[in-house]
Amino acid sequence: MIDKLKEIKENKDLYETILVGAGTIAGAFFSYLLQFVLGRKLSVEDYGSFNTLLSLSSLIGVFSVVLGISLVKAVSELYVNGDSEKIKLLFVRVIKLSLIVGCILFTIVFLARGIISNTFKINNISAVSFFSIIMGFGIVSGISSSFLQGLQKFKKFSMLSVISSFNRFILSALFVFIGFGLAGVFGGMVVSAVISFFIGLLFLGLGFNGANNVDLSSIYKKIVSFSLPIAAIYLLNTSLTNMDLILVKRYFAPIEAGYYAGAVTLGKIILFGVGAVTTVMFPKIIALYTKKENFYPKLKSLLTILVGLLVISVGCYSIFPGIVTRLFFGKTFDNSVLYLPAFSIVAALYVLINFFTSFFLAIEKRKVALFLIPGVLTQYVLINLFHSSLFDVIKIDIFVCIMTLTLLLIYFHAQMLNEKKTV
């Protein structure tokens, strides 16, 4: 057993994948432990509102995610070239920029809180107010994680993920138990984000004293040029994974939307847990691509791990949907059991789509956005036309995901052929 552990640790790729995977799963455990508490303490209607705001945050928080992905790529390239001074100064400059943009985003969402509340039938406007703070500060709080990932400090990256999820769970659950309801959930998230930000600074250890004489103009140009396609790809990917929940909230009764949110929440455990493979893959492929080394063996190895984990996950959801649902939500969400097996397939397809999209970004194939557009448009049109039942929505999701994944695989095959011709 000891020899086997040594063997795993000596295989750096496998060890780091397991490390990030364990951290992601542990972080996801606390995230879904919060969902467990909220599913039992909030009304079905409020629980549906909570998950609708989470989905909305994915769309509103586009700048935060785009900046984060761009930073991972920029820092990975600087790390490979040993430019430590540039990394340090970049960190300082990005913190300042994110504070400015965060304040602007907070102001916009806060002023629009009434519109958001009315559009999505959310009665608690205080919850939307705290939600606006999360939207603003979320840009700043995620910077340390992006730098840790880019520097391939996967141990600290995993620790920060776990600590952040733990803080979010403890504080949000505490405020709910005290009696603040849905507003307390987002209030707890605000406090947690501030704490996690300072812990991230400690883990990173770069400080704020950058070398101001270092020229970062070329880095800024790369980040800007890379950010534009990322923004398009992220919005398309996010629309694909969140549009169904938003439209269900619009077309179905609040209690039905709540049951659907329960199935979505459980299904997306796959996204958080198995998604660790993509987290490891992205900076590693960037490093190999930057050094002009063959990255396909690494990609094949990580894809094999990913597919294996997805098969196991979907199998568990299909065989034990009732046990999984009651474990998290008790009997309150028994109606969600009906939708869980089918939605687990949707979640698995989402994971594969995100994996290949991230891969193409790592090797700077930015035209991948074009292969996401048909799926997003088809999903929006079909759900608006056919929504007699929640099963109609899930069937549309499966169809759209298969279509999108097929297009990505065709593009992947074309890229491999081009690589062989070049060689």
C-alpha positions in Angstrom: 0.0 0.0 0.0 2.8 2.4 0.9 4.6 1.5 -2.3 1.4 2.3 -4.3 1.1 5.7 -2.6 4.7 6.5 -3.4 4.1 5.5 -7.0 1.2 7.8 -7.3 3.1 10.7 -5.7 6.0 10.2 -8.1 3.5 10.5 -11.0 3.1 14.2 -10.8 0.1 14.5 -13.2 -1.8 11.8 -11.4 -0.9 13.1 -8.0 -2.0 16.7 -8.8 -5.2 15.4 -10.4 -6.0 13.5 -7.3 -5.0 16.4 -5.1 -7.2 18.9 -7.0 -10.0 16.3 -7.3 -10.0 15.7 -3.5 -10.0 19.4 -2.8 -12.8 20.0 -5.3 -14.9 17.2 -3.9 -14.3 18.4 -0.3 -15.2 22.0 -1.4 -18.3 20.6 -3.2 -19.2 18.7 -0.1 -19.6 21.9 1.9 -21.3 23.6 -1.0 -23.9 20.9 -1.2 -24.1 20.6 2.5 -25.3 24.2 2.3 -27.8 23.1 -0.3 -28.9 20.3 2.1 -29.5 22.8 4.9 -31.3 25.3 2.6 -33.5 22.5 1.1 -34.7 21.7 4.6 -34.9 25.2 6.1 -36.1 27.3 3.2 -39.5 27.0 1.6 -39.6 25.3 -1.8 -40.3 28.7 -3.4 -37.3 30.4 -1.7 -35.1 27.5 -2.6 -36.0 27.9 -6.2 -35.3 31.6 -5.9 -31.9 30.9 -4.4 -30.9 28.7 -7.3 -32.3 31.1 -9.8 -30.1 33.8 -8.4 -27.1 31.5 -8.6 -27.8 30.8 -12.2 -28.2 34.5 -12.8 -24.9 35.2 -11.1 -23.2 33.0 -13.7 -24.5 35.3 -16.4 -23.9 38.6 -14.6 -20.4 37.5 -13.3 -19.0 37.1 -16.8 -16.2 39.7 -16.3 -15.1 37.8 -13.2 -14.8 34.5 -14.9 -13.3 35.9 -18.1 -10.6 37.7 -16.1 -9.9 34.6 -14.0 -9.4 32.3 -17.1 -7.3 35.0 -18.8 -5.1 35.3 -15.7 -4.6 31.6 -15.5 -3.3 31.6 -19.1 -1.1 34.7 -18.6 0.3 33.5 -15.3 1.0 30.0 -16.7 3.0 31.5 -19.5 5.0 33.8 -17.2 5.6 30.9 -14.8 7.0 28.7 -17.6 9.3 31.5 -18.6 10.3 32.3 -15.0 9.1 35.9 -15.0 8.4 36.2 -11.2 8.6 40.0 -11.2 6.0 40.3 -13.9 3.8 37.9 -12.0 4.0 40.0 -8.8 3.3 43.3 -10.5 0.5 41.8 -12.6 -1.2 40.7 -9.3 -1.0 44.2 -7.9 -2.5 45.8 -11.0 -5.3 43.3 -11.4 -6.4 43.8 -7.7 -6.7 47.5 -8.3 -8.7 47.0 -11.6 -11.0 44.4 -10.1 -11.9 46.7 -7.2 -13.0 49.5 -9.7 -15.0 47.1 -11.9 -16.5 45.4 -8.9 -17.9 48.7 -7.5 -19.4 49.5 -10.9 -21.0 46.0 -11.2 -22.4 46.2 -7.6 -24.0 49.6 -8.4 -25.7 48.3 -11.5 -27.1 45.2 -9.9 -28.2 47.0 -6.8 -30.1 49.6 -8.8 -31.7 46.9 -10.8 -32.8 44.8 -7.7 -36.4 45.7 -8.1 -36.5 44.6 -11.8 -34.7 41.3 -10.8 -37.2 40.7 -8.0 -40.2 41.2 -10.2 -39.0 39.3 -13.2 -38.1 36.1 -11.3 -40.9 36.4 -8.7 -38.5 36.8 -5.8 -40.4 38.4 -2.9 -37.4 39.0 -0.7 -35.7 42.2 -2.1 -33.1 42.2 0.7 -31.8 39.0 -0.6 -31.3 40.6 -4.0 -29.5 43.5 -2.3 -26.9 41.1 -0.7 -26.7 39.3 -4.0 -25.6 42.5 -5.7 -22.7 42.8 -3.2 -21.6 39.2 -4.0 -21.6 40.2 -7.7 -19.3 43.1 -7.1 -16.9 41.6 -4.7 -16.8 38.2 -6.5 -14.4 39.7 -9.1 -11.8 40.5 -6.4 -12.2 37.3 -4.4 -11.4 35.0 -7.2 -8.0 36.5 -8.3 -5.9 34.5 -5.8 -7.3 31.2 -7.0 -6.5 32.1 -10.6 -2.9 32.9 -9.7 -2.5 29.7 -7.7 -3.8 27.7 -10.6 -1.6 29.4 -13.1 1.4 28.9 -10.9 0.4 25.2 -10.6 0.3 25.5 -6.8 -2.5 22.9 -6.8 -2.1 22.1 -3.1 -2.8 25.6 -2.0 -5.4 26.0 -4.7 -7.3 23.0 -3.3 -7.0 24.2 0.3 -8.4 27.6 -0.6 -11.3 26.0 -2.4 -12.1 23.9 0.7 -11.7 26.8 3.1 -13.9 29.1 1.0 -16.6 26.5 0.7 -16.5 25.8 4.4 -16.7 29.4 5.3 -19.6 30.0 2.9 -21.5 27.0 4.4 -21.0 27.9 8.1 -21.8 31.5 7.8 -24.8 31.2 5.4 -26.3 28.3 7.4 -25.8 30.2 10.6 -27.7 33.2 9.4 -30.5 31.0 8.1 -30.8 29.2 11.5 -30.8 32.6 13.2 -33.9 33.4 11.1 -32.7 35.7 8.3 -34.0 33.4 5.6 -33.0 33.9 2.0 -31.4 37.3 2.7 -29.2 35.6 5.4 -27.9 33.1 2.8 -26.4 35.8 0.7 -25.4 37.9 3.7 -23.3 34.9 4.9 -21.8 34.6 1.4 -20.7 38.3 1.6 -18.8 37.8 4.8 -17.3 34.5 3.6 -16.0 36.1 0.4 -14.2 38.8 2.4 -12.5 36.2 4.7 -11.6 34.0 1.8 -10.0 36.9 -0.1 -7.5 37.6 2.7 -6.8 33.9 3.1 -6.0 33.7 -0.6 -3.6 36.6 -0.3 -1.8 34.7 2.5 -1.5 31.5 0.4 -0.3 33.4 -2.6 2.4 35.3 -0.7 3.1 37.8 -3.5 2.4 41.0 -1.6 1.5 44.4 -3.0 5.0 45.7 -3.5 5.4 45.1 -7.2 8.4 46.2 -9.2 6.9 49.2 -11.1 9.7 49.4 -13.6 8.7 46.1 -15.2 6.9 46.5 -18.6 3.6 44.6 -18.7 2.2 46.1 -21.9 2.7 42.8 -23.9 0.9 40.9 -21.1 -2.0 43.3 -21.1 -2.4 42.9 -24.9 -2.4 39.2 -24.5 -5.0 39.3 -21.7 -7.3 41.6 -23.7 -7.0 39.7 -26.9 -7.6 36.4 -25.1 -10.5 37.9 -23.0 -12.7 38.7 -25.9 -13.1 35.1 -27.2 -13.3 33.9 -23.6 -16.2 36.3 -22.9 -18.1 34.9 -25.9 -17.3 31.3 -25.0 -18.2 31.8 -21.3 -21.5 33.5 -22.0 -22.4 30.7 -24.5 -21.3 27.9 -22.1 -23.1 29.6 -19.2 -26.3 30.1 -21.2 -26.2 26.4 -22.1 -25.9 25.3 -18.5 -28.2 27.8 -16.9 -30.8 28.9 -19.4 -33.1 25.9 -18.6 -33.3 26.8 -14.9 -34.1 30.5 -15.6 -36.8 29.6 -18.2 -38.3 27.0 -15.9 -38.6 29.8 -13.2 -40.3 31.9 -15.8 -42.8 29.4 -17.3 -43.6 27.1 -14.4 -45.2 27.6 -11.0 -42.7 28.4 -8.1 -43.1 25.0 -6.5 -42.4 23.2 -9.7 -39.4 25.4 -10.4 -38.2 24.5 -6.8 -38.4 20.8 -7.6 -36.5 21.3 -10.8 -33.9 23.3 -8.9 -33.5 20.3 -6.6 -32.7 18.0 -9.5 -30.4 20.5 -11.1 -28.5 21.0 -7.8 -28.0 17.3 -7.3 -27.1 16.7 -10.9 -24.5 19.5 -10.9 -22.5 17.7 -8.2 -21.0 16.0 -11.2 -20.0 19.4 -12.6 -18.1 20.4 -9.4 -16.6 17.0 -8.5 -15.6 15.6 -11.8 -14.7 19.1 -13.1 -11.5 18.9 -11.2 -10.0 17.1 -14.2 -10.6 20.2 -16.3 -9.0 22.4 -13.6 -5.8 20.4 -13.8 -5.8 20.0 -17.5 -6.1 23.7 -18.4 -2.8 25.1 -17.0 -0.9 21.9 -17.9 -1.9 22.0 -21.6 -1.1 25.7 -21.7 2.4 25.0 -20.3 3.0 22.2 -22.9 1.6 24.4 -25.7 3.8 27.3 -24.7 6.9 25.1 -24.7 5.8 23.6 -28.1 5.7 20.1 -26.7 3.2 17.3 -27.7 0.1 17.7 -25.4 -2.1 15.0 -26.9 -0.8 12.2 -24.6 -1.6 14.3 -21.6 -5.0 15.2 -22.9 -5.8 11.6 -23.6 -4.8 10.5 -20.1 -6.9 13.2 -18.4 -9.9 12.5 -20.8 -9.8 8.8 -19.8 -10.0 9.7 -16.1 -12.8 12.1 -16.8 -15.0 9.7 -18.8 -14.5 7.0 -16.2 -15.6 9.3 -13.4 -18.7 10.4 -15.4 -19.8 6.8 -16.1 -19.6 6.0 -12.4 -21.5 9.2 -11.4 -24.3 8.8 -13.9 -24.6 5.1 -12.9 -25.1 6.1 -9.2 -27.7 8.7 -10.0 -29.6 6.3 -12.2 -29.6 3.4 -9.8 -30.1 5.3 -6.5 -31.9 8.6 -7.3 -34.3 8.3 -4.3 -31.4 7.7 -1.9 -29.4 10.6 -3.2 -32.3 13.0 -3.2 -33.5 12.2 0.4 -29.9 12.2 1.6 -29.7 15.9 0.7 -33.2 17.2 1.0 -35.2 14.7 3.0 -38.8 14.0 1.8 -39.5 17.7 0.9 -38.1 17.3 -2.6 -39.3 13.7 -3.3 -40.7 15.0 -6.7 -37.2 15.8 -7.8 -36.4 12.1 -7.8 -38.3 11.7 -11.1 -36.0 14.1 -12.9 -32.6 13.2 -11.4 -31.5 10.2 -13.6 -32.2 12.1 -16.8 -30.6 15.3 -15.6 -27.5 13.5 -14.5 -26.9 12.7 -18.2 -27.3 16.4 -19.0 -24.7 17.3 -16.3 -22.3 14.7 -17.6 -22.6 16.1 -21.1 -22.0 19.6 -19.7 -18.8 18.4 -18.2 -17.5 17.0 -21.5 -18.5 20.2 -23.3 -16.6 22.3 -20.8 -13.6 20.0 -21.0 -13.2 20.3 -24.7 -14.0 24.0 -24.7 -11.2 24.6 -22.1 -8.8 22.5 -24.1 -9.4 24.6 -27.2 -8.8 27.8 -25.2 -5.6 26.4 -23.8 -4.2 25.9 -27.3 -5.7 29.2 -28.5 -8.3 27.8 -30.9 -10.7 30.7 -30.3 -13.1 29.8 -33.1 -14.6 27.2 -30.7 -17.2 29.8 -29.8 -18.8 29.3 -33.2 -19.6 25.6 -32.3 -21.5 26.6 -29.2 -23.9 29.1 -30.8 -26.2 26.6 -32.5 -26.8 24.8 -29.2 -27.6 27.9 -27.3 -30.0 29.2 -29.9 -31.7 25.8 -30.3 -32.1 25.4 -26.5 -33.7 28.9 -26.1 -36.1 28.4 -29.0 -37.1 24.8 -28.1 -37.7 25.5 -24.4 -39.8 28.6 -25.2 -41.9 26.5 -27.7 -42.1 23.2 -25.9 -42.5 23.4 -22.1 -45.6 21.4 -21.3 -43.7 19.5 -18.6 -40.3 19.5 -16.9 -39.4 16.4 -18.8 -39.8 18.3 -22.0 -37.1 20.7 -20.8 -34.7 17.9 -19.8 -35.2 16.2 -23.2 -34.4 19.4 -25.0 -31.2 19.8 -22.8 -30.0 16.3 -23.7 -30.6 16.9 -27.4 -28.8 20.2 -27.4 -25.8 18.9 -25.4 -25.4 15.9 -27.7 -25.6 18.3 -30.7 -23.0 20.6 -29.2 -20.6 17.9 -28.1 -20.8 16.3 -31.6 -19.8 19.7 -33.2 -16.9 20.0 -30.7 -15.6 16.5 -31.5 -15.7 17.2 -35.2 -13.7 20.3 -34.6 -11.3 18.4 -32.4 -10.8 15.7 -35.1 -10.1 18.5 -37.7 -7.5 20.0 -35.4 -5.7 16.7 -35.0 -5.6 16.2 -38.8 -4.1 19.7 -39.1 -1.5 18.9 -36.5 -0.5 15.7 -38.4 -0.2 17.6 -41.7 2.0 20.2 -40.0 4.3 17.5 -38.6 
